[in-house]
Amino acid sequence: MNRRDFLLTGGMFSIALVFQSTSWLLFKPDSLEVESQGRLYRGTSDGKVLVSVDAGKSWQLHTDFGPIYVVRNMGKNLQGRVLARLKFNEHSFELTLGQNGKTWRTI
């Protein structure tokens, strides 16, 4: 393998890792609402995620992470799954909604 091929392969591998591991690229700045599969999801500052099936006319509690967490952003990944960025003290982490639409998993 020559230097050019090595750099080309390494660059493509790096880009693949960036897109796979940086879901924050899919968050809109300061967006607390996201639509996915006909449902609208909204995050709150007291750690709740609400869901609406009627375009925001009424809301139901989907998940309550607790008042010590703040939902900072909501977004979608490339597969259309809901993403949530939560803050706890000075730390933040991201979760994705599972295929069943009920459980959250860390990214």
C-alpha positions as CSV (number, residue, x, y, z in Angstrom):
1,M,0.0,0.0,0.0
2,N,1.5,3.3,-1.0
3,R,1.2,6.6,1.0
4,R,-1.7,7.9,-1.0
5,D,-3.8,4.8,-0.6
6,F,-3.1,4.7,3.1
7,L,-4.2,8.4,3.6
8,L,-7.3,7.8,1.5
9,T,-8.3,4.7,3.4
10,G,-7.5,6.4,6.8
11,G,-9.5,9.4,5.9
12,M,-12.5,7.4,4.9
13,F,-12.3,5.4,8.0
14,S,-12.1,8.5,10.1
15,I,-15.1,10.0,8.5
16,A,-17.1,6.8,9.1
17,L,-16.2,6.9,12.8
18,V,-17.1,10.6,13.1
19,F,-20.6,10.0,11.5
20,Q,-21.1,6.9,13.6
21,S,-20.1,8.3,16.9
22,T,-21.2,11.9,16.8
23,S,-24.9,12.0,16.9
24,W,-24.7,15.6,18.2
25,L,-24.4,16.6,14.5
26,L,-28.1,15.7,14.1
27,F,-29.3,17.9,16.9
28,K,-30.7,21.3,16.0
29,P,-29.4,24.0,18.4
30,D,-31.6,24.4,21.4
31,S,-34.4,22.3,19.8
32,L,-36.6,20.7,22.5
33,E,-39.1,19.2,20.0
34,V,-38.6,16.5,17.3
35,E,-41.0,14.6,15.1
36,S,-40.5,10.9,14.4
37,Q,-42.9,8.3,13.0
38,G,-45.9,10.6,13.2
39,R,-45.3,11.5,16.9
40,L,-44.0,14.7,18.3
41,Y,-41.6,14.5,21.3
42,R,-40.8,17.4,23.6
43,G,-38.2,17.6,26.3
44,T,-38.6,19.7,29.5
45,S,-36.2,21.3,31.9
46,D,-37.5,19.1,34.8
47,G,-36.4,15.9,33.1
48,K,-39.5,14.8,31.3
49,V,-40.1,13.7,27.7
50,L,-43.7,14.3,26.5
51,V,-45.2,12.8,23.4
52,S,-48.1,14.0,21.2
53,V,-49.9,12.0,18.5
54,D,-52.1,14.9,17.4
55,A,-49.4,17.4,16.2
56,G,-49.0,19.0,19.7
57,K,-52.7,19.6,20.6
58,S,-52.4,17.3,23.6
59,W,-49.4,15.8,25.4
60,Q,-48.8,12.7,27.4
61,L,-45.9,11.8,29.6
62,H,-43.5,9.4,27.8
63,T,-40.6,9.3,30.2
64,D,-39.7,11.0,33.5
65,F,-36.0,10.9,34.1
66,G,-36.4,12.9,37.3
67,P,-36.0,16.5,38.3
68,I,-32.2,16.3,38.7
69,Y,-31.9,15.9,34.9
70,V,-32.5,18.6,32.3
71,V,-33.4,17.7,28.7
72,R,-31.1,20.0,26.7
73,N,-31.9,18.9,23.1
74,M,-34.0,16.6,21.1
75,G,-33.1,15.3,17.7
76,K,-33.2,12.3,15.3
77,N,-30.4,10.0,14.0
78,L,-30.1,8.9,10.4
79,Q,-32.5,6.0,11.0
80,G,-35.2,8.4,12.3
81,R,-34.9,7.4,15.9
82,V,-35.4,10.0,18.6
83,L,-32.3,11.3,20.4
84,A,-32.2,13.2,23.7
85,R,-29.3,15.0,25.2
86,L,-29.6,15.2,29.0
87,K,-27.7,17.2,31.5
88,F,-26.8,16.1,35.1
89,N,-24.8,18.6,37.1
90,E,-22.0,19.6,34.8
91,H,-22.1,16.4,32.7
92,S,-24.2,15.7,29.7
93,F,-25.0,12.4,27.9
94,E,-27.1,11.3,24.9
95,L,-29.8,8.7,24.7
96,T,-31.6,7.1,21.8
97,L,-35.2,5.8,21.9
98,G,-35.3,2.0,21.2
99,Q,-37.2,0.4,18.3
100,N,-40.0,-0.5,20.7
101,G,-40.6,3.3,21.3
102,K,-40.4,2.9,25.1
103,T,-36.9,2.2,26.3
104,W,-33.9,4.6,26.2
105,R,-30.3,3.5,25.6
106,T,-27.0,5.4,25.8
107,I,-25.3,6.2,22.6
